[in-house]
Amino acid sequence: MGYNKGIQQKIIGEVKSLPEINPGREICERVKFLRSFLQKTGLKGFVLGLSGGQDSTLSGKLAQTAVNVEGKKFIAMKLPYGEQKDAEDVELAIDFIKPDIVFNFDIKPVVDAFCHEYERATGEILTDYHKGNVKARIRMVAQYAVAGMKSLAVLGTDHASENCTRFFTKYGDGAADILPLFGLTKFQGAELLKKLDSPDRFYKKTPSPDLLDNIPCRPDEDELGFTYQDIEDFLTGKEVCDEVFDKIYAFYLKGDHKAKPPITIYDNYTLSDDPT
């Protein structure tokens, strides 16, 4: 297909990215947004799983700042699958955020039990890729269980760079009640962390969903086939090469169902040759 400015602008408009931001203003506006949400809903705070990466650290810091003002609570959850290779980064995030409460929930027994039952029921072994999606979804199940018991909202970590590529697990990390990072690019999120005096570990760390047993900590960019700099250029309105445009647009189209509500009879899915 090749580079198409019109499609690029459509996606930029959808994910609400801006070519430039004021980090201090963004922090204030997003904390205010979280505070307003708590005031309007009457909920008692937020819960979020901390991975030790940039996005959950930033979401958590904004949330803790908001609940401190509102007199509410922020619960951080450590959600390892057994032994987490970068567990020290989670501890660093906890030290930076200083959440009111920290729960440690090992998803390994639940995920392994599910995989065992899946094999018994179907006669097939769940592939590493789909097991990874189960991990992401079990993590969200745990967060929603805590949210329900404690009258909290589940924070999401989705931002413009993930949103335009649909690089998240449907009903896993893509499930949430509120998205404090929406509209920010990956690089802009790093700017907010710098403004918040975050340890540079979080915004210099190679992003990874870390869902695969066979390839631990596999970088996002390896799976995507392009870089976050490519996504940054795309989302800030710069012209990108045909190859990069086609790859980003392919991810956007393939994963579009992740960003939409379930399909109904009122959606345009009628077959063109349907005699009715």
DRENPA-3360 file (N, C-alpha, C; in nm, 2 decimals, always signed):
BEGIN
1 = MGYNKGIQ = +0.08/-0.12/+0.00/+0.00/+0.00/+0.00/+0.09/+0.13/+0.00 ~ +0.18/+0.13/+0.09/+0.27/+0.25/+0.10/+0.21/+0.36/+0.19 ~ +0.29/+0.46/+0.21/+0.26/+0.57/+0.30/+0.13/+0.64/+0.26 ~ +0.04/+0.66/+0.35/-0.08/+0.73/+0.32/-0.11/+0.83/+0.44 ~ -0.10/+0.96/+0.41/-0.11/+1.07/+0.51/-0.25/+1.07/+0.57 ~ -0.35/+1.04/+0.49/-0.49/+1.04/+0.53/-0.52/+0.94/+0.64 ~ -0.47/+0.82/+0.61/-0.48/+0.71/+0.71/-0.41/+0.74/+0.84 ~ -0.29/+0.79/+0.82/-0.20/+0.83/+0.93/-0.28/+0.93/+1.02;
9 = QKIIGEVK = -0.34/+1.03/+0.96/-0.41/+1.13/+1.04/-0.53/+1.07/+1.11 ~ -0.60/+0.98/+1.04/-0.71/+0.91/+1.10/-0.68/+0.84/+1.23 ~ -0.57/+0.77/+1.22/-0.52/+0.69/+1.34/-0.47/+0.78/+1.45 ~ -0.40/+0.89/+1.41/-0.36/+0.99/+1.51/-0.48/+1.05/+1.58 ~ -0.58/+1.08/+1.51/-0.70/+1.13/+1.57/-0.77/+1.03/+1.66 ~ -0.77/+0.91/+1.62/-0.83/+0.81/+1.71/-0.76/+0.78/+1.84 ~ -0.63/+0.78/+1.83/-0.55/+0.75/+1.96/-0.52/+0.88/+2.04 ~ -0.55/+1.00/+1.98/-0.54/+1.12/+2.05/-0.40/+1.17/+2.08;
17 = SLPEINPG = -0.30/+1.13/+1.99/-0.16/+1.16/+2.02/-0.14/+1.31/+1.97 ~ -0.04/+1.37/+2.03/+0.00/+1.51/+2.00/+0.14/+1.51/+1.96 ~ +0.18/+1.60/+1.87/+0.33/+1.60/+1.83/+0.42/+1.65/+1.94 ~ +0.36/+1.73/+2.03/+0.44/+1.78/+2.15/+0.35/+1.79/+2.27 ~ +0.41/+1.78/+2.39/+0.34/+1.79/+2.51/+0.42/+1.87/+2.61 ~ +0.35/+1.92/+2.71/+0.42/+1.98/+2.83/+0.41/+1.88/+2.94 ~ +0.52/+1.82/+2.98/+0.51/+1.71/+3.08/+0.45/+1.75/+3.21 ~ +0.48/+1.87/+3.26/+0.43/+1.91/+3.39/+0.28/+1.93/+3.38;
25 = REICERVK = +0.23/+1.99/+3.27/+0.08/+2.01/+3.25/+0.01/+1.87/+3.24 ~ +0.07/+1.78/+3.16/+0.01/+1.65/+3.14/+0.00/+1.58/+3.28 ~ +0.10/+1.59/+3.36/+0.09/+1.52/+3.49/-0.02/+1.58/+3.57 ~ -0.03/+1.71/+3.58/-0.14/+1.78/+3.65/-0.28/+1.74/+3.60 ~ -0.29/+1.74/+3.47/-0.42/+1.72/+3.41/-0.47/+1.57/+3.43 ~ -0.37/+1.48/+3.42/-0.40/+1.34/+3.44/-0.43/+1.30/+3.58 ~ -0.36/+1.36/+3.68/-0.39/+1.35/+3.82/-0.53/+1.40/+3.85 ~ -0.56/+1.52/+3.79/-0.69/+1.58/+3.81/-0.80/+1.49/+3.76;
33 = FLRSFLQK = -0.77/+1.43/+3.64/-0.87/+1.34/+3.58/-0.89/+1.22/+3.67 ~ -0.79/+1.16/+3.73/-0.81/+1.05/+3.82/-0.89/+1.09/+3.95 ~ -0.86/+1.21/+4.00/-0.93/+1.26/+4.12/-1.07/+1.28/+4.09 ~ -1.10/+1.34/+3.97/-1.24/+1.36/+3.93/-1.32/+1.23/+3.92 ~ -1.25/+1.13/+3.86/-1.32/+1.00/+3.85/-1.36/+0.95/+3.99 ~ -1.27/+0.95/+4.08/-1.30/+0.90/+4.22/-1.41/+0.98/+4.28 ~ -1.41/+1.11/+4.26/-1.51/+1.20/+4.32/-1.65/+1.16/+4.26 ~ -1.65/+1.14/+4.13/-1.78/+1.12/+4.06/-1.84/+0.98/+4.09;
41 = TGLKGFVL = -1.75/+0.88/+4.10/-1.79/+0.74/+4.12/-1.81/+0.70/+4.26 ~ -1.74/+0.77/+4.35/-1.74/+0.73/+4.49/-1.66/+0.60/+4.52 ~ -1.58/+0.55/+4.43/-1.50/+0.44/+4.45/-1.39/+0.47/+4.55 ~ -1.33/+0.37/+4.61/-1.24/+0.39/+4.72/-1.09/+0.40/+4.68 ~ -1.06/+0.39/+4.55/-0.93/+0.40/+4.50/-0.90/+0.32/+4.38 ~ -0.78/+0.28/+4.36/-0.74/+0.21/+4.24/-0.65/+0.09/+4.27 ~ -0.65/-0.01/+4.18/-0.56/-0.12/+4.18/-0.49/-0.13/+4.05 ~ -0.37/-0.18/+4.05/-0.29/-0.19/+3.93/-0.18/-0.30/+3.95;
49 = GLSGGQDS = -0.16/-0.38/+3.85/-0.05/-0.48/+3.86/+0.08/-0.41/+3.81 ~ +0.19/-0.42/+3.89/+0.31/-0.36/+3.85/+0.41/-0.46/+3.79 ~ +0.45/-0.43/+3.67/+0.54/-0.52/+3.60/+0.69/-0.48/+3.62 ~ +0.72/-0.36/+3.66/+0.85/-0.31/+3.67/+0.90/-0.24/+3.54 ~ +0.80/-0.21/+3.46/+0.82/-0.14/+3.33/+0.78/+0.00/+3.34 ~ +0.80/+0.08/+3.23/+0.76/+0.22/+3.23/+0.62/+0.25/+3.25 ~ +0.53/+0.18/+3.18/+0.39/+0.21/+3.17/+0.32/+0.19/+3.31 ~ +0.34/+0.08/+3.37/+0.27/+0.05/+3.50/+0.33/+0.14/+3.61;
57 = TLSGKLAQ = +0.46/+0.17/+3.60/+0.52/+0.26/+3.70/+0.46/+0.40/+3.69 ~ +0.45/+0.45/+3.56/+0.39/+0.58/+3.55/+0.24/+0.59/+3.59 ~ +0.16/+0.49/+3.55/+0.02/+0.48/+3.59/+0.01/+0.48/+3.74 ~ +0.09/+0.39/+3.80/+0.09/+0.38/+3.94/+0.12/+0.51/+4.02 ~ +0.23/+0.58/+3.97/+0.27/+0.70/+4.03/+0.16/+0.81/+4.02 ~ +0.10/+0.82/+3.90/-0.01/+0.92/+3.89/-0.13/+0.88/+3.98 ~ -0.16/+0.75/+3.99/-0.27/+0.71/+4.08/-0.24/+0.73/+4.22 ~ -0.12/+0.70/+4.27/-0.09/+0.73/+4.41/-0.09/+0.88/+4.44;
65 = TAVNVEGK = -0.05/+0.96/+4.35/-0.06/+1.10/+4.37/-0.20/+1.15/+4.38 ~ -0.29/+1.09/+4.30/-0.43/+1.13/+4.31/-0.50/+1.08/+4.44 ~ -0.47/+0.96/+4.48/-0.54/+0.91/+4.60/-0.49/+0.98/+4.72 ~ -0.36/+1.02/+4.72/-0.31/+1.09/+4.84/-0.39/+1.22/+4.86 ~ -0.43/+1.29/+4.76/-0.50/+1.41/+4.77/-0.65/+1.38/+4.81 ~ -0.70/+1.27/+4.76/-0.84/+1.24/+4.78/-0.87/+1.16/+4.91 ~ -0.76/+1.12/+4.98/-0.78/+1.04/+5.10/-0.83/+0.90/+5.06 ~ -0.79/+0.85/+4.95/-0.83/+0.71/+4.90/-0.71/+0.62/+4.91;
73 = KFIAMKLP = -0.72/+0.50/+4.85/-0.61/+0.40/+4.86/-0.57/+0.35/+4.72 ~ -0.44/+0.33/+4.70/-0.39/+0.26/+4.58/-0.33/+0.13/+4.62 ~ -0.38/+0.02/+4.56/-0.32/-0.11/+4.58/-0.24/-0.15/+4.46 ~ -0.11/-0.18/+4.48/-0.02/-0.23/+4.38/-0.02/-0.38/+4.39 ~ -0.02/-0.45/+4.28/-0.01/-0.60/+4.28/+0.11/-0.64/+4.21 ~ +0.19/-0.73/+4.28/+0.30/-0.80/+4.21/+0.23/-0.93/+4.16 ~ +0.25/-0.95/+4.03/+0.18/-1.07/+3.97/+0.28/-1.15/+3.89 ~ +0.38/-1.21/+3.95/+0.48/-1.29/+3.88/+0.42/-1.42/+3.84;
81 = YGEQKDAE = +0.48/-1.48/+3.74/+0.46/-1.62/+3.70/+0.58/-1.70/+3.76 ~ +0.56/-1.74/+3.88/+0.67/-1.80/+3.95/+0.78/-1.70/+3.98 ~ +0.90/-1.73/+3.94/+1.01/-1.63/+3.97/+1.03/-1.54/+3.85 ~ +1.01/-1.41/+3.88/+1.02/-1.31/+3.78/+1.16/-1.26/+3.76 ~ +1.21/-1.27/+3.63/+1.35/-1.24/+3.61/+1.39/-1.10/+3.64 ~ +1.30/-1.00/+3.63/+1.33/-0.86/+3.66/+1.25/-0.82/+3.78 ~ +1.24/-0.91/+3.88/+1.17/-0.87/+4.00/+1.23/-0.75/+4.07 ~ +1.36/-0.73/+4.06/+1.42/-0.61/+4.13/+1.36/-0.48/+4.07;
89 = DVELAIDF = +1.31/-0.48/+3.94/+1.25/-0.36/+3.89/+1.12/-0.34/+3.95 ~ +1.04/-0.44/+3.98/+0.92/-0.43/+4.05/+0.94/-0.36/+4.19 ~ +1.04/-0.41/+4.26/+1.07/-0.35/+4.39/+1.11/-0.21/+4.38 ~ +1.18/-0.17/+4.27/+1.22/-0.04/+4.25/+1.10/+0.05/+4.22 ~ +1.01/+0.00/+4.14/+0.88/+0.07/+4.12/+0.80/+0.09/+4.24 ~ +0.80/-0.01/+4.33/+0.73/+0.01/+4.46/+0.79/+0.12/+4.54 ~ +0.92/+0.12/+4.54/+1.00/+0.22/+4.62/+0.97/+0.36/+4.57 ~ +0.96/+0.37/+4.43/+0.93/+0.50/+4.37/+0.79/+0.55/+4.39;
97 = IKPDIVFN = +0.69/+0.46/+4.38/+0.55/+0.49/+4.39/+0.51/+0.51/+4.53 ~ +0.56/+0.42/+4.62/+0.51/+0.41/+4.76/+0.36/+0.39/+4.77 ~ +0.32/+0.27/+4.71/+0.17/+0.24/+4.72/+0.13/+0.22/+4.86 ~ +0.00/+0.25/+4.89/-0.06/+0.23/+5.02/-0.05/+0.08/+5.06 ~ -0.08/-0.01/+4.97/-0.09/-0.15/+5.00/-0.02/-0.22/+4.88 ~ +0.05/-0.33/+4.91/+0.11/-0.42/+4.80/+0.07/-0.56/+4.83 ~ +0.01/-0.62/+4.73/-0.03/-0.76/+4.73/+0.07/-0.84/+4.64 ~ +0.11/-0.96/+4.68/+0.19/-1.04/+4.60/+0.11/-1.17/+4.56;
105 = FDIKPVVD = +0.08/-1.18/+4.43/-0.01/-1.28/+4.38/+0.06/-1.36/+4.27 ~ +0.10/-1.48/+4.31/+0.17/-1.56/+4.21/+0.07/-1.63/+4.12 ~ +0.07/-1.60/+3.99/-0.03/-1.65/+3.90/+0.01/-1.79/+3.85 ~ +0.13/-1.84/+3.88/+0.18/-1.97/+3.82/+0.09/-2.09/+3.86 ~ +0.05/-2.11/+3.98/-0.04/-2.22/+4.01/-0.17/-2.22/+3.93 ~ -0.23/-2.10/+3.91/-0.35/-2.08/+3.84/-0.33/-2.11/+3.69 ~ -0.23/-2.05/+3.63/-0.20/-2.07/+3.49/-0.17/-2.21/+3.46 ~ -0.09/-2.27/+3.54/-0.05/-2.41/+3.52/-0.17/-2.51/+3.53;
113 = AFCHEYER = -0.25/-2.48/+3.63/-0.37/-2.56/+3.64/-0.47/-2.55/+3.52 ~ -0.48/-2.43/+3.47/-0.56/-2.40/+3.35/-0.50/-2.48/+3.23 ~ -0.37/-2.47/+3.21/-0.31/-2.54/+3.10/-0.33/-2.69/+3.11 ~ -0.31/-2.74/+3.23/-0.33/-2.89/+3.25/-0.48/-2.93/+3.22 ~ -0.57/-2.85/+3.26/-0.71/-2.88/+3.23/-0.75/-2.86/+3.09 ~ -0.68/-2.76/+3.02/-0.70/-2.74/+2.88/-0.66/-2.87/+2.80 ~ -0.54/-2.92/+2.84/-0.49/-3.04/+2.77/-0.58/-3.16/+2.80 ~ -0.63/-3.17/+2.92/-0.71/-3.29/+2.95/-0.84/-3.28/+2.87;
121 = ATGEILTD = -0.90/-3.16/+2.86/-1.03/-3.14/+2.79/-1.02/-3.15/+2.64 ~ -0.91/-3.10/+2.58/-0.90/-3.09/+2.44/-0.81/-3.19/+2.37 ~ -0.72/-3.25/+2.45/-0.62/-3.34/+2.40/-0.50/-3.26/+2.33 ~ -0.50/-3.13/+2.35/-0.39/-3.05/+2.29/-0.32/-2.97/+2.40 ~ -0.19/-2.95/+2.37/-0.11/-2.87/+2.46/-0.12/-2.72/+2.41 ~ -0.15/-2.64/+2.51/-0.16/-2.50/+2.47/-0.03/-2.44/+2.43 ~ -0.02/-2.37/+2.32/+0.10/-2.32/+2.27/+0.16/-2.21/+2.36 ~ +0.29/-2.18/+2.35/+0.35/-2.09/+2.44/+0.28/-1.95/+2.42;
129 = YHKGNVKA = +0.25/-1.92/+2.30/+0.19/-1.79/+2.27/+0.05/-1.77/+2.34 ~ -0.03/-1.88/+2.33/-0.16/-1.87/+2.39/-0.16/-1.88/+2.54 ~ -0.06/-1.96/+2.59/-0.03/-1.96/+2.73/+0.00/-1.82/+2.78 ~ +0.08/-1.75/+2.70/+0.11/-1.61/+2.74/-0.01/-1.52/+2.75 ~ -0.11/-1.54/+2.66/-0.23/-1.46/+2.67/-0.31/-1.50/+2.80 ~ -0.31/-1.63/+2.83/-0.37/-1.68/+2.96/-0.31/-1.61/+3.08 ~ -0.18/-1.59/+3.08/-0.11/-1.52/+3.19/-0.16/-1.38/+3.20 ~ -0.17/-1.31/+3.09/-0.22/-1.17/+3.09/-0.36/-1.16/+3.14;
137 = RIRMVAQY = -0.44/-1.26/+3.10/-0.58/-1.26/+3.14/-0.60/-1.29/+3.29 ~ -0.52/-1.39/+3.34/-0.53/-1.43/+3.48/-0.48/-1.31/+3.56 ~ -0.38/-1.24/+3.52/-0.34/-1.12/+3.59/-0.46/-1.02/+3.61 ~ -0.53/-1.00/+3.50/-0.65/-0.91/+3.51/-0.76/-0.97/+3.59 ~ -0.78/-1.10/+3.59/-0.88/-1.16/+3.68/-0.85/-1.13/+3.82 ~ -0.72/-1.14/+3.86/-0.67/-1.11/+4.00/-0.70/-0.97/+4.03 ~ -0.67/-0.88/+3.94/-0.69/-0.73/+3.97/-0.84/-0.70/+3.99 ~ -0.92/-0.76/+3.90/-1.07/-0.74/+3.91/-1.13/-0.80/+4.04;
145 = AVAGMKSL = -1.07/-0.91/+4.08/-1.12/-0.97/+4.21/-1.09/-0.88/+4.33 ~ -0.97/-0.82/+4.33/-0.93/-0.72/+4.43/-1.02/-0.60/+4.42 ~ -1.04/-0.55/+4.30/-1.12/-0.43/+4.28/-1.26/-0.45/+4.33 ~ -1.32/-0.57/+4.30/-1.45/-0.59/+4.34/-1.47/-0.60/+4.49 ~ -1.37/-0.67/+4.56/-1.37/-0.68/+4.70/-1.35/-0.55/+4.78 ~ -1.27/-0.46/+4.72/-1.23/-0.34/+4.78/-1.29/-0.21/+4.73 ~ -1.39/-0.23/+4.64/-1.45/-0.11/+4.57/-1.35/-0.02/+4.51 ~ -1.27/-0.07/+4.42/-1.17/+0.00/+4.35/-1.19/+0.00/+4.20;
153 = AVLGTDHA = -1.12/+0.08/+4.13/-1.12/+0.08/+3.98/-0.99/+0.02/+3.94 ~ -0.99/-0.06/+3.83/-0.87/-0.12/+3.78/-0.81/-0.02/+3.68 ~ -0.68/+0.01/+3.70/-0.61/+0.10/+3.61/-0.56/+0.03/+3.50 ~ -0.56/+0.09/+3.38/-0.50/+0.03/+3.26/-0.37/+0.11/+3.23 ~ -0.29/+0.05/+3.14/-0.16/+0.11/+3.10/-0.15/+0.14/+2.96 ~ -0.26/+0.13/+2.89/-0.26/+0.15/+2.74/-0.23/+0.30/+2.71 ~ -0.15/+0.32/+2.61/-0.11/+0.45/+2.56/-0.12/+0.45/+2.41 ~ -0.09/+0.56/+2.35/-0.11/+0.58/+2.20/-0.02/+0.48/+2.12;
161 = SENCTRFF = +0.10/+0.46/+2.17/+0.19/+0.37/+2.09/+0.15/+0.23/+2.09 ~ +0.09/+0.18/+2.20/+0.03/+0.05/+2.21/-0.11/+0.05/+2.13 ~ -0.18/+0.16/+2.15/-0.32/+0.16/+2.09/-0.31/+0.16/+1.94 ~ -0.22/+0.23/+1.88/-0.22/+0.23/+1.73/-0.17/+0.10/+1.67 ~ -0.10/+0.02/+1.75/-0.05/-0.11/+1.70/-0.14/-0.23/+1.76 ~ -0.23/-0.19/+1.85/-0.31/-0.29/+1.92/-0.23/-0.39/+1.99 ~ -0.11/-0.35/+2.04/-0.02/-0.44/+2.10/-0.05/-0.46/+2.25 ~ -0.16/-0.54/+2.27/-0.20/-0.57/+2.40/-0.28/-0.70/+2.39;
169 = TKYGDGAA = -0.31/-0.76/+2.50/-0.39/-0.88/+2.50/-0.53/-0.85/+2.53 ~ -0.62/-0.89/+2.44/-0.76/-0.87/+2.46/-0.81/-0.93/+2.59 ~ -0.88/-0.86/+2.67/-0.93/-0.90/+2.80/-0.82/-0.94/+2.89 ~ -0.69/-0.90/+2.86/-0.58/-0.91/+2.95/-0.54/-0.77/+2.99 ~ -0.42/-0.73/+2.95/-0.38/-0.59/+2.99/-0.46/-0.49/+2.91 ~ -0.54/-0.53/+2.81/-0.63/-0.44/+2.74/-0.76/-0.42/+2.81 ~ -0.78/-0.49/+2.92/-0.90/-0.47/+3.00/-0.87/-0.38/+3.12 ~ -0.96/-0.28/+3.14/-0.94/-0.18/+3.25/-1.06/-0.10/+3.27;
177 = DILPLFGL = -1.07/-0.02/+3.38/-1.18/+0.07/+3.40/-1.14/+0.21/+3.36 ~ -1.01/+0.24/+3.36/-0.97/+0.38/+3.34/-0.83/+0.38/+3.29 ~ -0.80/+0.47/+3.19/-0.67/+0.47/+3.12/-0.60/+0.60/+3.14 ~ -0.52/+0.62/+3.24/-0.45/+0.75/+3.27/-0.35/+0.79/+3.17 ~ -0.30/+0.69/+3.09/-0.19/+0.73/+2.99/-0.25/+0.75/+2.85 ~ -0.37/+0.74/+2.83/-0.43/+0.74/+2.70/-0.39/+0.87/+2.63 ~ -0.35/+0.86/+2.50/-0.30/+0.97/+2.42/-0.16/+1.00/+2.42 ~ -0.08/+0.95/+2.52/+0.06/+0.97/+2.53/+0.13/+0.87/+2.44;
185 = TKFQGAEL = +0.24/+0.91/+2.38/+0.33/+0.81/+2.31/+0.42/+0.75/+2.41 ~ +0.49/+0.65/+2.37/+0.59/+0.58/+2.46/+0.69/+0.69/+2.51 ~ +0.75/+0.76/+2.41/+0.85/+0.86/+2.45/+0.80/+0.97/+2.54 ~ +0.67/+1.01/+2.52/+0.61/+1.12/+2.60/+0.59/+1.06/+2.74 ~ +0.55/+0.94/+2.75/+0.54/+0.88/+2.89/+0.67/+0.88/+2.96 ~ +0.78/+0.86/+2.89/+0.92/+0.87/+2.95/+0.94/+1.02/+3.00 ~ +0.89/+1.12/+2.92/+0.91/+1.26/+2.96/+0.84/+1.28/+3.09 ~ +0.72/+1.22/+3.11/+0.65/+1.24/+3.24/+0.72/+1.18/+3.35;
193 = LKKLDSPD = +0.78/+1.06/+3.33/+0.86/+1.00/+3.44/+0.98/+1.08/+3.48 ~ +1.05/+1.14/+3.38/+1.16/+1.22/+3.41/+1.12/+1.34/+3.49 ~ +1.00/+1.40/+3.46/+0.95/+1.51/+3.53/+0.92/+1.47/+3.68 ~ +0.88/+1.35/+3.70/+0.84/+1.30/+3.83/+0.97/+1.25/+3.91 ~ +1.08/+1.27/+3.85/+1.21/+1.23/+3.91/+1.22/+1.08/+3.93 ~ +1.17/+1.01/+3.83/+1.17/+0.86/+3.84/+1.32/+0.81/+3.81 ~ +1.35/+0.70/+3.87/+1.48/+0.63/+3.83/+1.48/+0.61/+3.68 ~ +1.59/+0.64/+3.62/+1.60/+0.62/+3.47/+1.58/+0.48/+3.42;
201 = RFYKKTPS = +1.59/+0.39/+3.51/+1.58/+0.24/+3.48/+1.45/+0.22/+3.41 ~ +1.34/+0.29/+3.45/+1.21/+0.26/+3.39/+1.19/+0.30/+3.25 ~ +1.25/+0.42/+3.21/+1.23/+0.47/+3.08/+1.35/+0.43/+2.98 ~ +1.45/+0.37/+3.04/+1.56/+0.32/+2.96/+1.55/+0.17/+2.94 ~ +1.47/+0.10/+3.01/+1.45/-0.04/+3.01/+1.39/-0.08/+2.87 ~ +1.44/-0.19/+2.81/+1.38/-0.24/+2.69/+1.24/-0.29/+2.71 ~ +1.13/-0.23/+2.65/+1.00/-0.28/+2.67/+0.97/-0.42/+2.63 ~ +0.90/-0.50/+2.72/+0.87/-0.64/+2.69/+0.75/-0.68/+2.76;
209 = PDLLDNIP = +0.65/-0.75/+2.70/+0.54/-0.80/+2.77/+0.58/-0.92/+2.86 ~ +0.69/-0.99/+2.83/+0.74/-1.10/+2.91/+0.63/-1.20/+2.94 ~ +0.57/-1.25/+2.83/+0.46/-1.35/+2.85/+0.50/-1.49/+2.80 ~ +0.62/-1.50/+2.73/+0.65/-1.63/+2.67/+0.75/-1.71/+2.76 ~ +0.73/-1.83/+2.79/+0.82/-1.92/+2.86/+0.95/-1.94/+2.78 ~ +0.93/-1.96/+2.65/+1.04/-2.00/+2.56/+1.13/-1.88/+2.53 ~ +1.08/-1.76/+2.53/+1.16/-1.64/+2.50/+1.13/-1.54/+2.61 ~ +1.19/-1.56/+2.73/+1.17/-1.46/+2.84/+1.21/-1.32/+2.80;
217 = CRPDEDEL = +1.13/-1.22/+2.85/+1.17/-1.08/+2.83/+1.19/-1.05/+2.68 ~ +1.12/-1.11/+2.59/+1.13/-1.08/+2.45/+1.09/-0.93/+2.42 ~ +1.18/-0.86/+2.36/+1.15/-0.71/+2.34/+1.02/-0.69/+2.25 ~ +0.95/-0.59/+2.28/+0.83/-0.56/+2.19/+0.87/-0.54/+2.05 ~ +0.99/-0.47/+2.03/+1.03/-0.43/+1.89/+1.06/-0.56/+1.81 ~ +1.11/-0.67/+1.88/+1.13/-0.79/+1.80/+1.01/-0.85/+1.75 ~ +0.90/-0.85/+1.83/+0.77/-0.90/+1.79/+0.70/-0.81/+1.69 ~ +0.71/-0.68/+1.70/+0.65/-0.59/+1.61/+0.72/-0.59/+1.48;
225 = GFTYQDIE = +0.85/-0.59/+1.47/+0.92/-0.58/+1.35/+0.95/-0.44/+1.31 ~ +0.93/-0.34/+1.40/+0.97/-0.20/+1.38/+1.00/-0.15/+1.52 ~ +1.04/-0.02/+1.53/+1.09/+0.03/+1.66/+0.99/+0.13/+1.72 ~ +1.01/+0.16/+1.84/+0.92/+0.26/+1.91/+0.95/+0.40/+1.85 ~ +1.07/+0.42/+1.79/+1.10/+0.55/+1.72/+1.02/+0.56/+1.60 ~ +1.00/+0.44/+1.53/+0.91/+0.44/+1.41/+0.77/+0.48/+1.45 ~ +0.72/+0.42/+1.56/+0.58/+0.45/+1.61/+0.57/+0.60/+1.65 ~ +0.68/+0.65/+1.71/+0.68/+0.79/+1.76/+0.67/+0.88/+1.64;
233 = DFLTGKEV = +0.75/+0.85/+1.53/+0.74/+0.93/+1.41/+0.60/+0.93/+1.35 ~ +0.55/+0.81/+1.34/+0.41/+0.80/+1.29/+0.31/+0.88/+1.36 ~ +0.31/+0.87/+1.50/+0.21/+0.93/+1.58/+0.23/+1.08/+1.60 ~ +0.35/+1.13/+1.57/+0.37/+1.27/+1.58/+0.36/+1.34/+1.44 ~ +0.31/+1.27/+1.34/+0.28/+1.32/+1.21/+0.39/+1.33/+1.11 ~ +0.50/+1.27/+1.14/+0.61/+1.26/+1.05/+0.58/+1.16/+0.94 ~ +0.64/+1.18/+0.82/+0.63/+1.08/+0.71/+0.72/+0.97/+0.74 ~ +0.67/+0.85/+0.73/+0.75/+0.73/+0.75/+0.76/+0.65/+0.62;
241 = CDEVFDKI = +0.86/+0.57/+0.61/+0.88/+0.49/+0.49/+0.77/+0.40/+0.47 ~ +0.75/+0.35/+0.34/+0.64/+0.27/+0.31/+0.64/+0.14/+0.39 ~ +0.75/+0.08/+0.41/+0.76/-0.05/+0.49/+0.71/-0.03/+0.63 ~ +0.75/+0.07/+0.70/+0.71/+0.10/+0.83/+0.56/+0.13/+0.84 ~ +0.51/+0.21/+0.75/+0.37/+0.24/+0.74/+0.29/+0.12/+0.72 ~ +0.33/+0.03/+0.63/+0.25/-0.09/+0.60/+0.25/-0.18/+0.72 ~ +0.36/-0.19/+0.80/+0.36/-0.28/+0.91/+0.28/-0.22/+1.03 ~ +0.29/-0.10/+1.05/+0.20/-0.04/+1.16/+0.05/-0.05/+1.12;
249 = YAFYLKGD = +0.02/-0.02/+1.00/-0.12/-0.03/+0.96/-0.17/-0.17/+0.96 ~ -0.09/-0.27/+0.93/-0.13/-0.41/+0.94/-0.16/-0.45/+1.08 ~ -0.08/-0.41/+1.17/-0.10/-0.44/+1.32/-0.23/-0.37/+1.36 ~ -0.25/-0.25/+1.32/-0.37/-0.17/+1.35/-0.50/-0.24/+1.30 ~ -0.50/-0.28/+1.18/-0.61/-0.35/+1.12/-0.64/-0.49/+1.18 ~ -0.53/-0.57/+1.20/-0.54/-0.70/+1.25/-0.60/-0.70/+1.39 ~ -0.55/-0.61/+1.47/-0.60/-0.60/+1.61/-0.71/-0.51/+1.64 ~ -0.78/-0.46/+1.53/-0.88/-0.36/+1.55/-0.99/-0.41/+1.64;
257 = HKAKPPIT = -1.02/-0.54/+1.64/-1.13/-0.60/+1.72/-1.10/-0.58/+1.87 ~ -0.97/-0.57/+1.90/-0.94/-0.55/+2.05/-0.99/-0.42/+2.10 ~ -1.00/-0.32/+2.02/-1.03/-0.18/+2.06/-1.18/-0.16/+2.04 ~ -1.26/-0.26/+2.00/-1.40/-0.24/+1.97/-1.49/-0.32/+2.07 ~ -1.61/-0.28/+2.09/-1.70/-0.37/+2.17/-1.74/-0.49/+2.08 ~ -1.79/-0.60/+2.15/-1.83/-0.72/+2.07/-1.92/-0.69/+1.95 ~ -1.90/-0.76/+1.85/-1.98/-0.74/+1.72/-2.13/-0.78/+1.75 ~ -2.22/-0.70/+1.69/-2.36/-0.73/+1.70/-2.42/-0.74/+1.56;
265 = IYDNYTLS = -2.55/-0.77/+1.56/-2.62/-0.78/+1.43/-2.63/-0.64/+1.36 ~ -2.61/-0.54/+1.44/-2.62/-0.40/+1.38/-2.49/-0.35/+1.32 ~ -2.38/-0.43/+1.33/-2.26/-0.39/+1.27/-2.25/-0.44/+1.13 ~ -2.17/-0.38/+1.05/-2.16/-0.41/+0.91/-2.08/-0.54/+0.87 ~ -2.14/-0.65/+0.90/-2.08/-0.78/+0.87/-2.16/-0.86/+0.77 ~ -2.25/-0.80/+0.70/-2.34/-0.88/+0.60/-2.25/-0.92/+0.48 ~ -2.27/-1.04/+0.44/-2.20/-1.09/+0.32/-2.25/-1.02/+0.20 ~ -2.16/-0.98/+0.11/-2.20/-0.91/-0.01/-2.29/-0.99/-0.10;
273 = DDPT = -2.27/-1.12/-0.10/-2.35/-1.20/-0.19/-2.47/-1.27/-0.11 ~ -2.50/-1.22/+0.01/-2.61/-1.28/+0.08/-2.75/-1.25/+0.01 ~ -2.82/-1.35/-0.03/-2.94/-1.33/-0.10/-3.05/-1.26/-0.02 ~ -3.04/-1.26/+0.11/-3.14/-1.20/+0.20/-3.11/-1.05/+0.21;
% end
